[in-house]
């Protein structure tokens, strides 16, 4: 089974799939199968392995079984003795956290708090990073992976290389954003002329930022800015700046009477979503947005009834 897993991963990766976490999971599954002396995958064995962690979560169990299901489908095509676990077994039970939707005043307060961080470079990095996340809707991980060559200030373009799902995209920058990034680049090069990494955003030590560290600093800044959690489990997070960008864009379209259905694929492409259905989730994130969508649908239904 270890060899079968290695061959399967090599084939999928040759097609452009990264499969980092599934790779780790399937390597563990292969060891489990080999220890059991089982030459073929069965639904029973797949379930036994997927639910092994005693302290696991429903989502974790679903994720583990999903990895095996892909492998099993591949092997079943060659040898029907391999069973493919049914899709309805261990259904997905993941609850998305309610996003914190920032106001313009709150974003300004966050950036002002970042300006108080100790060290000029440290403060400038977080001020500019927060501003960029707010005006582009980039994922925080995408922003910290930007290299200097990905930010073309002359052409006002930002290239997100190898984002989620391995997709790359270009984002056009507003002149005010170009100016802010140029100011940061000059300060960065002056304060750290020989950085240890080619990244656009760097730490006080000249290294690339770490996502978990960014999350911790952001939480501290949110507290300083007087932002309070809106749920018992989740407080303001960097990813919520992306949610805010998406919701604000959709609300603006609804208010101006734009054809949201026609424009949604544009927003999906900008955000780097694999499909527009992922973008529709933002309708649930904001009561105002949900209300605007419902109001438009109701008007359309009434208009159709009147025509009939």
N, C-alpha and C positions, 0 to 999 in steps of 0.2 A: 504493500500500500504506500510506503514511503516513495518508491519509485514512481508509482502512478500519480501521486500528488505532485512530485517534482515535474513530471512531464506535463501535467495539466496546468500548473502555474507558469511554466515556460511558454506554453502555447498561448495562454491568455495574455501574458505580459508582452509577447511578441506582437499582439494586436493593440497594444497601447494601454492596457489596464495595469495599474500599479499593484493593487491587491496586497497592500502592506499588512493590514490586520487580518484579512482572510488567509494570508500566507502563514502567519503565526498559528492561527487556529487550525488550519488544515494539517500543518506539521504535527501538532499535538494529536489531532484526530488519527493521523496515520500511525503514530506510536501506539495509540489506544487499540487500533485495529490489529496491528502486528502482535501486540502482547496477547490479544485475545485469540490469535491464530485464525482470524476470519478472512477468507479469501475474497468475500463479496460484501458490499454494503447492504445492510438491511435497515428497515425503518426502526426496528427495535434497538439495534446497536447505535444508530444515529441519535435516537432520543436519549439513550442511556448516556452517551458522551455529552450531548448538548446540555443536559440537566445535571451534570456532575457537580459544578460549584455549589456547595451547600448554601452559601450566602448570596447566590446569584439573584438576578432580577429577571422579570419576564422579558424585558427588552434584551438582556444579555443572552438568555436562552434562545430567543428568536434569532439573534444575530449569529450565534454558533450554528444553529440548525440550517440557516440560510447558506452559510459557507459550505456545509456538507451537501446541501441540495444541489448546488451548482456543480460540484465535483461528481455527485451521483448521476446527474443527468448526462454529463460528459461520458462517464464510464458505461452507463446503460446503453448508449448509442453503439458501443463496441461489443458489450457483453450484457445481454438482457437479464442475466442473473443478478446484476446490481439493481437494488430497489431505490426508487426515488421517493423520499419522504413526502407525503401529501402537503400541499401548500397550507391547508387549514390546520395542520398540527402546530402547536405553540404559536398562535397568532400574535401579531405585533400589538403590544400594549404600551406604547410610548406616549407620554404626555409632554407636550412642548411647554416650556416655561412661558408665562405671560411676559411679553417684552415690555420694557420700560420705554415709553415714547417721550423723547426729550422735546422741550420747547426751545426756541432760539435763545431765550434768556438763560436756560439751563446749560446749553452748550457753551455759551459765552462764560458762564460761571465756572464750568469745568476747565476751560482754557485759561481763565484767570488764575484758578487754583494751581494749574500746572506751571504757571509762571513763577510760583513761589517755591518750586522744588529747588533743592540745594544743588548748585552747579549750573552755570550758564548753558552748557551743552545739554545737560539732562533736562532742564526746563524747556529749552527750545525744541528738543526732540519730541517731548510729550505734547507740547502745545500744538506743534505742526501735525503730529500724528492724529490727534483728536480732531483737528480741523479737517484733515483730509478724509478721515472716516465719515465725518458728518456730511461733507459735500459730494462725495462720490459713492457712498454706499458700499465701499469695498469691505470684504471680510477682513478682520484684524490680521489673520494669518497671511493674507495676500499682501497687505500693506507692509508688514515687517519683512516679507521675503523680497520686496522690491530691491533691485540693485540700482546703482547709479545710472547704468545704461538703460534701465527701464523707464526713466523719467526724462522725456524729451521736452525741455522747457521751450526750446526754439519753435517746435511744432505744436506746442500745447497738447501733448499726448502722453498718456501714461499707459504702459503695457503691463498687463497682469499676465505673467507667464506661468503656465502650468498651474492654474487655479484648481478648484475642486473639480473632480471628474477628469482631470488632465486637460481642461479647456483653457485656452488663452484668449485674451480679448484686449482691445484698445479702448481707452476712455478719453474723451475730449475734455480738456480742462478749461474752466472759466479764467479770463485774464486775472481776476483777483486771486484765484488759486495758484496760478503760475507765479504771480508776484510773491505770494507767501512761501511757496516752495523754493523760489530763487533766494529769498532772504535767508531761509534755513540753510540752504546749501552753502551760501557764503559763510555763515556763522559756523557751520560744521567744519568746513575746510580750514577756517582760521583757527578754531579751537582744537581741532584734531587733524592736523595735516597728513598724518600717516596712520590711517585707521587699520585695524587688524582684519577688517572684512570689507567686501565691495558693496555692502548694503547702503541704501540711500539713508535710512534711519539707523543711527548708531547709538550705542549706550555711552555712558561717560568714559568707559574703558576703550571705546573705539570698536566694540564688537557688535554683532547683529543682536537685535532685541530678542528676548525669549517671550513666547506668548503667555506662559503662566506668570511671568514677572509683570508683563503689561497688565494682566487682569488684576494683580494685587495692587499695583500703583493706581490703576483706574478706580478701584474700590476706595482707596484712600482719598483720592481727589474728589470722588462723589460725596464722601462724608464731609470734606472741607467745604464743598460747594453747597452743602445743606440739602442734598438730594436723599430722600428716604425710600427704602424698599416699598413697593406697592403690593407685595405678597409676602407671606411668611417665609417662603423658600428662596426667593430670588430678589436681588437688589439690582441697581443699574449696572450693566455690563458693557464692554466695548462693542460687542456684537449688536447691542440695542441701537447704536447709532445707524447701523445698516437697516434695521427694522424701521427706524424713524424716517430715513431717507425714502424707503419704499412707500410707506404709508403717506408721507407728505406729498410725494409725487402723484399717487393715486387720488388723494383728496383733491389736489389741484386740478386734475383732469375732470373729475366729477363736477366740481364747482363751475368749471368753465364750459361744461357741456360737451367735452371732447368724446370721441368714440373710444371708450376705454377698451373694448374688446379688440379693436384694431391696433391699438397702441400697446397692449399688454405684451405681445412678443418682443417689442423693442425694450421694454423694461426688463423682461426676462433675460434678454441677451446682455443688457448692460450689467445686470446683477450676476451674470454667470450661472443662471439656473439651467438645469438640464432640460426642463420643459416648462411651458407657461403655467401648468397646473400647480407647480411649486410656488409661483408668484401669487396665485389666488389665495394662498393661505393668509396673506397679509390682510385680506378683507375681514378676517376674524380678530385681528389684533387691535382694532380700533372701533369702538362703538359708533363714532361719527361716520367712519368709512362704510361700515356695514349698513348704517341708516341711509346714506346716500345711494348705495347700490340698490337697496330695497326700494327706495323712493323712485329711482329711475325705472326699475323693473315694473313697479306698479303703474307708473304713467304709461309705459309701453303697452301693458296689458289693457288698460282702459282705452287707449287709442285704437287698439286692434278691435276691441268690442264695439266701439262706436262706428268703426268702418263696416263692421258686419251688420 
